[in-house]
Protein backbone atom coordinates (compact mmCIF):
# COMPACT_ATOMS: atom_id res chain seq x y z
CA UNK A 1 0.00 0.00 0.00
CA UNK A 2 1.41 3.39 -1.02
CA UNK A 3 -0.05 6.33 0.91
CA UNK A 4 0.36 10.09 0.83
CA UNK A 5 2.47 10.92 3.88
CA UNK A 6 0.03 13.65 4.91
CA UNK A 7 -3.08 11.47 5.03
CA UNK A 8 -4.53 11.21 8.53
CA UNK A 9 -4.48 7.90 10.45
CA UNK A 10 -3.46 5.64 7.56
CA UNK A 11 -1.50 3.33 9.86
CA UNK A 12 -4.52 2.87 12.13
CA UNK A 13 -6.85 2.03 9.28
CA UNK A 14 -4.59 0.10 6.88
CA UNK A 15 -1.58 -1.41 8.69
CA UNK A 16 -3.23 -4.81 9.20
CA UNK A 17 -3.64 -5.27 5.45
CA UNK A 18 -0.03 -4.97 4.34
CA UNK A 19 3.13 -2.91 4.23
CA UNK A 20 2.44 0.83 4.04
CA UNK A 21 4.94 3.04 2.25
CA UNK A 22 4.45 6.74 3.01
CA UNK A 23 5.37 9.01 0.10
CA UNK A 24 5.20 12.71 -0.73
CA UNK A 25 1.98 13.07 -2.67
CA UNK A 26 3.14 15.99 -4.81
CA UNK A 27 6.12 14.10 -6.24
CA UNK A 28 4.72 10.57 -6.55
CA UNK A 29 6.14 8.67 -9.54
CA UNK A 30 5.31 5.53 -11.50
CA UNK A 31 8.27 3.80 -9.85
CA UNK A 32 6.81 4.57 -6.41
CA UNK A 33 3.54 2.76 -7.18
CA UNK A 34 4.69 0.08 -9.62
CA UNK A 35 4.43 -2.82 -7.17
CA UNK A 36 1.62 -1.45 -5.01
CA UNK A 37 -1.85 -3.01 -5.01
CA UNK A 38 -3.46 0.00 -3.33
CA UNK A 39 -2.77 3.73 -3.61
CA UNK A 40 -4.10 6.30 -1.12
CA UNK A 41 -3.90 9.93 -2.21
CA UNK A 42 -5.02 13.53 -1.68
CA UNK A 43 -5.82 16.10 -4.35
CA UNK A 44 -2.14 16.99 -4.84
CA UNK A 45 -1.50 13.71 -6.71
CA UNK A 46 -2.50 13.48 -10.37
CA UNK A 47 -3.61 9.87 -10.82
CA UNK A 48 -3.32 9.49 -14.58
CA UNK A 49 -2.32 7.04 -17.29
CA UNK A 50 1.41 7.62 -16.89
CA UNK A 51 1.22 6.94 -13.14
CA UNK A 52 -0.93 3.80 -13.18
CA UNK A 53 -0.03 1.98 -16.41
CA UNK A 54 1.85 -1.31 -15.99
CA UNK A 55 1.38 -1.39 -12.22
CA UNK A 56 -0.12 -3.94 -9.82
CA UNK A 57 -2.75 -1.44 -8.67
CA UNK A 58 -6.21 -2.77 -7.90
CA UNK A 59 -7.52 0.13 -5.80
CA UNK A 60 -7.06 3.91 -5.61
CA UNK A 61 -8.62 5.80 -2.72
CA UNK A 62 -8.65 9.60 -2.62
CA UNK A 63 -9.54 11.14 0.75
CA UNK A 64 -11.04 14.16 -0.99
CA UNK A 65 -14.42 15.49 -1.99
CA UNK A 66 -13.43 16.28 -5.57
CA UNK A 67 -12.14 13.92 -8.26
CA UNK A 68 -10.55 16.40 -10.69
CA UNK A 69 -7.12 14.89 -10.03
CA UNK A 70 -8.30 11.36 -10.90
CA UNK A 71 -8.33 10.19 -14.52
CA UNK A 72 -11.39 8.02 -14.02
CA UNK A 73 -11.39 6.84 -17.64
CA UNK A 74 -7.81 5.57 -17.27
CA UNK A 75 -8.60 3.88 -13.94
CA UNK A 76 -11.58 2.06 -15.42
CA UNK A 77 -9.61 1.13 -18.54
CA UNK A 78 -7.09 -0.66 -16.32
CA UNK A 79 -9.79 -2.25 -14.14
CA UNK A 80 -8.73 -0.32 -11.05
CA UNK A 81 -11.43 0.32 -8.46
CA UNK A 82 -11.47 3.90 -7.20
CA UNK A 83 -13.19 5.77 -4.38
CA UNK A 84 -13.31 9.29 -3.02
CA UNK A 85 -14.69 10.81 0.18
CA UNK A 86 -17.57 13.07 -0.84
CA UNK A 87 -18.93 14.97 2.14
CA UNK A 88 -16.10 14.07 4.51
CA UNK A 89 -15.59 17.67 5.62
CA UNK A 90 -19.22 18.84 5.47
CA UNK A 91 -19.50 19.16 9.25
CA UNK A 92 -16.30 21.20 9.42
CA UNK A 93 -17.47 23.67 6.76
CA UNK A 94 -20.87 24.10 8.42
CA UNK A 95 -19.16 24.78 11.75
CA UNK A 96 -16.90 27.32 10.03
CA UNK A 97 -19.91 29.26 8.73
CA UNK A 98 -21.63 29.37 12.13
CA UNK A 99 -18.37 30.44 13.76
CA UNK A 100 -17.81 33.20 11.21
CA UNK A 101 -21.30 34.60 11.71
CA UNK A 102 -21.01 34.61 15.50
CA UNK A 103 -17.55 36.17 15.28
CA UNK A 104 -19.02 39.03 13.25
CA UNK A 105 -22.04 39.46 15.51
CA UNK A 106 -22.37 37.50 18.77
CA UNK A 107 -25.86 38.94 19.26
CA UNK A 108 -27.10 36.60 16.53
CA UNK A 109 -27.39 33.98 19.27
CA UNK A 110 -30.35 35.94 20.62
CA UNK A 111 -32.05 36.73 17.31
CA UNK A 112 -34.05 33.51 16.92
CA UNK A 113 -36.27 33.70 13.79
CA UNK A 114 -35.62 37.42 13.42
CA UNK A 115 -32.39 36.33 11.71
CA UNK A 116 -32.76 34.65 8.31
CA UNK A 117 -29.91 32.56 6.92
CA UNK A 118 -30.04 31.95 3.18
CA UNK A 119 -28.20 28.84 1.99
CA UNK A 120 -27.31 28.50 -1.70
CA UNK A 121 -26.75 24.80 -2.36
CA UNK A 122 -28.40 22.11 -0.25
CA UNK A 123 -25.95 19.24 -0.64
CA UNK A 124 -23.80 17.67 2.08
CA UNK A 125 -22.63 20.97 3.58
CA UNK A 126 -25.88 22.84 3.05
CA UNK A 127 -27.90 20.19 4.87
CA UNK A 128 -25.51 20.20 7.84
CA UNK A 129 -25.69 23.97 8.00
CA UNK A 130 -29.51 23.89 7.94
CA UNK A 131 -29.49 21.59 10.97
CA UNK A 132 -27.02 23.70 12.94
CA UNK A 133 -28.72 27.02 12.14
CA UNK A 134 -32.08 25.64 13.23
CA UNK A 135 -30.55 24.51 16.53
CA UNK A 136 -29.79 28.18 17.13
CA UNK A 137 -33.39 29.11 16.35
CA UNK A 138 -32.64 30.93 13.09
CA UNK A 139 -35.02 30.98 10.16
CA UNK A 140 -33.46 29.16 7.20
CA UNK A 141 -34.32 29.60 3.54
CA UNK A 142 -32.59 27.72 0.75
CA UNK A 143 -32.09 27.67 -2.99
CA UNK A 144 -31.03 24.59 -4.91
CA UNK A 145 -32.49 23.73 -8.34
CA UNK A 146 -31.83 20.03 -7.70
CA UNK A 147 -32.76 19.62 -4.02
CA UNK A 148 -35.84 20.55 -1.99
CA UNK A 149 -35.79 20.18 1.81
CA UNK A 150 -38.99 19.73 3.80
CA UNK A 151 -37.42 21.31 6.90
CA UNK A 152 -36.94 24.78 5.37
CA UNK A 153 -38.59 27.26 3.04
CA UNK A 154 -37.30 26.57 -0.48
CA UNK A 155 -37.18 29.81 -2.48
CA UNK A 156 -35.88 31.15 -5.78
CA UNK A 157 -32.37 32.57 -6.02
CA UNK A 158 -33.72 36.11 -6.37
CA UNK A 159 -36.03 35.70 -3.37
CA UNK A 160 -33.17 34.39 -1.25
CA UNK A 161 -30.99 37.37 -2.13
CA UNK A 162 -33.75 39.76 -1.13
CA UNK A 163 -34.90 38.04 2.08
CA UNK A 164 -31.73 36.75 3.78
CA UNK A 165 -29.79 38.56 6.50
CA UNK A 166 -26.80 36.39 5.63
CA UNK A 167 -26.07 34.26 2.56
CA UNK A 168 -23.77 31.24 2.65
CA UNK A 169 -22.63 29.56 -0.58
CA UNK A 170 -22.31 25.77 -0.84
CA UNK A 171 -22.37 24.84 -4.52
CA UNK A 172 -19.89 23.02 -6.77
CA UNK A 173 -18.21 24.96 -9.57
CA UNK A 174 -19.93 24.28 -12.90
CA UNK A 175 -19.56 26.21 -16.15
CA UNK A 176 -22.17 24.56 -18.37
CA UNK A 177 -25.90 23.99 -18.26
CA UNK A 178 -28.95 25.92 -17.17
CA UNK A 179 -27.79 26.11 -13.56
CA UNK A 180 -24.06 26.80 -14.04
CA UNK A 181 -22.53 28.26 -10.89
CA UNK A 182 -19.54 30.08 -12.43
CA UNK A 183 -20.00 33.77 -11.54
CA UNK A 184 -23.40 33.01 -10.00
CA UNK A 185 -22.75 36.03 -7.82
CA UNK A 186 -22.21 38.72 -10.43
CA UNK A 187 -23.26 42.37 -10.78
CA UNK A 188 -26.91 41.39 -11.15
CA UNK A 189 -26.88 39.23 -8.02
CA UNK A 190 -25.17 41.89 -5.93
CA UNK A 191 -27.70 44.47 -7.11
CA UNK A 192 -30.48 42.24 -5.72
CA UNK A 193 -28.69 41.54 -2.43
CA UNK A 194 -29.67 43.80 0.45
CA UNK A 195 -26.76 46.14 1.37
CA UNK A 196 -26.54 44.93 4.99
CA UNK A 197 -26.67 41.22 4.12
CA UNK A 198 -23.56 39.27 5.13
CA UNK A 199 -22.01 37.09 2.39
CA UNK A 200 -19.93 33.98 3.10
CA UNK A 201 -18.21 31.88 0.42
CA UNK A 202 -16.53 28.67 1.58
CA UNK A 203 -17.37 26.70 -1.57
CA UNK A 204 -15.48 27.58 -4.77
CA UNK A 205 -13.83 30.92 -5.51
CA UNK A 206 -15.10 31.51 -9.07
CA UNK A 207 -18.73 31.20 -7.97
CA UNK A 208 -18.28 34.85 -6.95
CA UNK A 209 -17.12 37.29 -9.64
CA UNK A 210 -14.28 39.09 -7.91
CA UNK A 211 -14.54 42.38 -9.80
CA UNK A 212 -18.27 42.59 -9.06
CA UNK A 213 -17.63 41.82 -5.38
CA UNK A 214 -15.07 44.61 -5.07
CA UNK A 215 -17.50 47.09 -6.62
CA UNK A 216 -20.28 45.87 -4.31
CA UNK A 217 -18.23 46.28 -1.13
CA UNK A 218 -17.16 49.75 -2.22
CA UNK A 219 -20.82 50.65 -2.76
CA UNK A 220 -22.44 48.99 0.27
CA UNK A 221 -19.64 48.38 2.82
CA UNK A 222 -20.99 44.83 2.97
CA UNK A 223 -19.50 42.39 5.48
CA UNK A 224 -17.99 39.56 3.45
CA UNK A 225 -16.24 36.38 4.62
CA UNK A 226 -14.15 34.47 2.08
CA UNK A 227 -12.35 31.17 2.51
CA UNK A 228 -11.96 30.77 -1.27
CA UNK A 229 -10.95 33.23 -3.98
CA UNK A 230 -11.58 33.39 -7.71
CA UNK A 231 -7.93 33.49 -8.74
CA UNK A 232 -6.29 31.59 -5.87
CA UNK A 233 -3.48 31.08 -5.09
CA UNK A 234 -3.16 34.64 -6.44
CA UNK A 235 -5.27 36.80 -4.13
CA UNK A 236 -6.18 40.43 -4.70
CA UNK A 237 -4.67 42.59 -1.98
CA UNK A 238 -7.33 45.20 -2.71
CA UNK A 239 -10.10 42.69 -2.02
CA UNK A 240 -8.32 41.21 0.99
CA UNK A 241 -8.25 44.57 2.72
CA UNK A 242 -12.02 44.95 2.24
CA UNK A 243 -13.08 41.68 3.83
CA UNK A 244 -14.57 41.24 7.28
CA UNK A 245 -12.80 37.86 7.49
CA UNK A 246 -10.43 36.11 5.08
CA UNK A 247 -9.13 32.59 5.62
CA UNK A 248 -6.78 30.51 3.42
CA UNK A 249 -9.11 27.77 2.11
CA UNK A 250 -9.26 25.98 5.47
CA UNK A 251 -13.00 25.81 6.19
CA UNK A 252 -13.09 22.05 5.72
CA UNK A 253 -9.59 21.35 6.98
CA UNK A 254 -10.43 20.06 10.43
CA UNK A 255 -8.86 17.00 12.03
CA UNK A 256 -12.29 15.37 12.13
CA UNK A 257 -12.81 16.05 8.41
CA UNK A 258 -9.45 14.56 7.47
CA UNK A 259 -10.05 11.52 9.68
CA UNK A 260 -13.51 10.98 8.21
CA UNK A 261 -12.01 11.14 4.71
CA UNK A 262 -9.53 8.37 5.50
CA UNK A 263 -12.32 6.30 7.06
CA UNK A 264 -14.39 6.58 3.88
CA UNK A 265 -11.62 5.28 1.62
CA UNK A 266 -10.86 2.56 4.22
CA UNK A 267 -14.46 1.38 4.02
CA UNK A 268 -14.32 1.32 0.21
CA UNK A 269 -11.02 -0.60 0.43
CA UNK A 270 -12.62 -3.20 2.71
CA UNK A 271 -15.55 -3.61 0.35
CA UNK A 272 -13.19 -4.07 -2.59
CA UNK A 273 -11.03 -6.73 -0.93
CA UNK A 274 -13.67 -8.40 1.24
CA UNK A 275 -12.45 -7.29 4.67
CA UNK A 276 -14.67 -6.61 7.67
CA UNK A 277 -15.20 -2.92 8.44
CA UNK A 278 -14.44 -2.64 12.15
CA UNK A 279 -12.62 0.65 12.76
CA UNK A 280 -13.94 4.13 13.51
CA UNK A 281 -12.10 7.44 13.21
CA UNK A 282 -13.66 8.73 16.44
CA UNK A 283 -11.41 6.43 18.48
CA UNK A 284 -8.34 8.27 17.15
CA UNK A 285 -9.42 11.83 17.88
CA UNK A 286 -8.31 13.56 21.08
CA UNK A 287 -10.95 13.67 23.78
CA UNK A 288 -13.08 16.79 23.60
CA UNK A 289 -13.67 18.72 26.79
CA UNK A 290 -17.17 18.22 28.13
CA UNK A 291 -18.33 21.72 27.23
CA UNK A 292 -21.94 20.86 26.56
CA UNK A 293 -23.06 18.47 29.28
CA UNK A 294 -25.89 20.01 31.27
CA UNK A 295 -25.53 23.40 29.59
CA UNK A 296 -27.56 25.40 27.13
CA UNK A 297 -25.99 25.34 23.64
CA UNK A 298 -26.21 29.10 23.17
CA UNK A 299 -24.69 29.79 26.59
CA UNK A 300 -21.77 27.49 25.81
CA UNK A 301 -21.16 29.10 22.42
CA UNK A 302 -21.29 32.56 23.95
CA UNK A 303 -18.70 31.66 26.60
CA UNK A 304 -16.50 29.08 24.90
CA UNK A 305 -16.60 29.54 21.12
CA UNK A 306 -13.30 31.40 20.83
CA UNK A 307 -11.65 28.71 23.00
CA UNK A 308 -13.01 25.87 20.88
CA UNK A 309 -12.04 27.56 17.60
CA UNK A 310 -10.81 31.13 17.29
CA UNK A 311 -11.49 31.91 13.64
CA UNK A 312 -9.61 35.21 13.97
CA UNK A 313 -6.35 33.23 14.22
CA UNK A 314 -6.93 32.00 10.66
CA UNK A 315 -7.82 35.49 9.38
Secondary structure, 3 states (H helix, E strand, C coil): CEEECCCCCHHHHHHHHCCCEEECHHHCCHHHHCCCCEEEECCCCCECHHHHCCCCCCEEEECCCCCCCECHHHHHHCCCEEECCCCCCHHHHHHHHHHHHHHHCHHHHHCHHHCEEEEECCCHHHHHHHHHHHHCCCEEEEECCCCCCCCCEECCHHHHHHHCCEEEECCCCCCCCCCCCCCCECHHHHHHCCCCCEEEECCCHHHECHHHHHHHHHHHCCCEEECCCCCCCCCCHHHHCCCCEECCCCCCCCHHHHHHHHHHHHHHHHHHHCCCCCCCHHHHCCCCCCCCCCCCHHHHHHHHHHHHCCHHHHC
